[in-house]
């Protein structure tokens, strides 16, 4: 069944209900995604960035196989397969590996603020893919938020005013994730949100497994305890699988540009996690930047509501 058939009811009640569901699912997903950096940081001292990225995606793909099989999910058509593979460049490979690289060089809280550029990246690619063009005010607010994040990263660098290597990796993750999220949101109007992520993973299993085996080193797991195993399991089964069930559905219900702006809440969640779980120091500058960016995203949301 084409998912657009059950997200297109335009009655006031159903529209309000769909919007509320989209925001709820989006916030839940963002709260889960915000643990990406803390979990990657926990694993950084034990596994390489390539191992973290590949292992989490491979485990998620193995878990997706029985889901697709038990639900008898139909094989995507050729056009959908092409877009699923394009999506996987961002969410199966690029984002998992590059965020792991970033966590080898910068603190969790700092990385969380850099990832605040994700809404702009997702909105840009969403516009290119869906041809839905937001008003100028939306782009002005989104660009201002991105600039604020970039300035923060530069100010916090200890490399002569330049950027951390970790920042470069995280900005690469932002670009690839935005592309992958937008592809997933567009596909979720044709397929169910959970099907999009499951098939993206399953289609990549023939590549993920040999790459994971090539990078496997039993010695890397010798120091693993419950915390490390829990972090890897969370990255694999929540952030790389279940979180995308709700996120893709939210993007389909609420629109890619609108729901993507919820990602500006992610630094708040990540910063809270980093302080509570990682004992990182409180940074007033980071909080100030987050508050400013959230204000800008409210402006962008209002600009979309006026259309």
Residue, then its C-alpha position, 0 to 999 in steps of 0.5 A: x500500500x502506498x503510504x501517501x494514501x494514509x498521510x494525505x487526509x486533509x480534514x482539519x482534525x486528521x491534519x492536526x492529529x498527523x502534525x501532533x504525531x509527527x512532532x511527537x515521533x520526531x522528538x522521540x527520535x531526536x532524543x534517541x539520536x542525541x545519544x549517538x555521540x556519548x555512545x560513540x565516545x564510550x567505544x572510542x577507546x576500544x574500537x576504531x572509528x571504522x569498526x564502530x561505524x561498520x559494526x553498528x550498521x552490520x548488527x542493525x542489518x542482521x536485526x532487520x532481516x527477520x523484521x522484513x521476513x516476518x512481516x513479508x515486506x514486499x521487495x522495493x521496486x528498482x527506483x526505490x532500491x536506487x534511492x535506498x542505496x543513495x540513502x545508505x551512503x549517509x545513514x548506513x556508512x557516512x554518519x556512523x563512521x564520521x561521528x565515530x571519527x569525531x568522537x576520537x578528537x572532540x568532547x561529546x558536548x562540543x560535537x553535539x553543538x556541531x551537529x546542530x547544523x543537521x536541520x539545515x542540511x536535511x532541509x537543503x537536501x529535502x528541498x532538492x529531492x522533493x522540489x518543495x521550496x520554503x520561503x526566504x525567511x526559512x532559509x535566512x533563519x536556517x543559515x543563521x543557525x548554521x553560521x552560529x554553529x560554525x562560529x562556535x566550532x571555530x572559537x572552541x578550536x585549539x588549532x590556531x583559530x581553525x577547526x578540530x579534525x573532529x569538527x571536519x569529520x562531524x561536518x561531513x557527517x552532517x552533510x551525509x546524514x542530511x542527504x540520507x534523512x531527506x532521501x528516507x523522508x521522501x521514500x517514506x511517502x511511498x513505503x512505511x517508515x520502518x520498511x525504508x530503514x530495514x530495506x536500506x540495511x538489508x540491501x547493504x548486508x552483502x557489503x557490510x558483512x565482509x567489511x565488518x569481518x575484515x575490520x574485526x579484531x577480537x583483541x579490541x573487545x578484550x576490555x569490553x564491559x557492560x557499558x561498552x556492550x550496551x553502547x554498541x547495542x544502543x547504536x546498532x538497534x536503536x540509533x541505526x534501526x528503531x530510531x529511524x522507524x519513528x523518524x522516517x514516519x515523522x518526516x513523511x507526516x510533517x514534511x522534511x523541512x518542518x520536522x528536520x528543524x526538531x533536530x535543533x533540540x538534539x544539542x540540548x539532549x546531547x549536552x544533558x547526556x554528556x554532563x550526566x553520563x560523561x561528567x563533562x564540564x558545563x559550558x555556558x557558551x554552548x548553551x547560549x549558542x543552542x538557545x540562539x539557534x532554537x530561537x532561529x528555528x522557531x522563526x523558520x517554523x513560523x515562516x513555513x506555517x504562513x505558507 
